[in-house]
Amino acid sequence: MPVNVVRTPEGEIAWERAKARTREEYPDATGERFYRIVMSIYKKMAHYQPHLSIANDPAAVERRMR
């Protein structure tokens, strides 16, 4: 579980549910592909929002636009 994203007990539960859902829907996924799918599902389940200072940082926005 990525500690920089999953910060609460509710988040931990959502992370475990996302892993279970990934195993059900993508039984052949392993390694980085598995992690990416879990992260995608987790963010949808937990209504994840990045930390505000990162989202509003003009330098970070410009780096993403390149």
N, C-alpha and C positions, 0 to 999 in steps of 0.2 A: 504494500500500500504506500503510495507516495505521500510522505508527510507534508510536502509543500502544498498539496491540494486537499487531502483529507484531514480535516482539523477537529472534527467533533465526533462524539459517539454516534450521532445520527449519520454522519458521513461515512463512518466505518461500516455501518449496517448497509448503507447504499452501495459501498464498494464491494462488499461480499455478495450482495444481490446482483450487481453488475457482472461479477466474475461468474456466478452461477448461470446467469442468462447467456453469457458468452459461451460457456461450455455447452449449453443446450443448443444454441443456434449455430455455432461454429466449432464443431467437435475436432476439426483438423487444425485449428489455429494454434500455433505455438510461438514461443519467443516474443519478439518485438511486435509481431502482428497481433498476438493475443493481447498484449499490453495495450496497444493502440485501440483495439476494439473495446476492451474493458473501460479505458479512459473515456472513450466517446459515449458509451452507454451511461457511465457514472455521471458525466457532466449533464446529460439530459435528465437523469433521475434526480440529481441533487440541485438542479437549476444553478449550476456553477457559474460564478462571476469571478473573473480575475481580480486580484487585489487592486483597489482603486488607484493607488499611486503609480502602479505600472501602466494601467489603462490610460491614465491622463498624462503620462510623461511624454512630452513632445519628442524627445530623442528616441524613445521606444517606438512611438508611432511612426516616425520617419524610417527607422530601421525596418519595420514591418512592410513599409510601402516600397522598399527597394526591390 
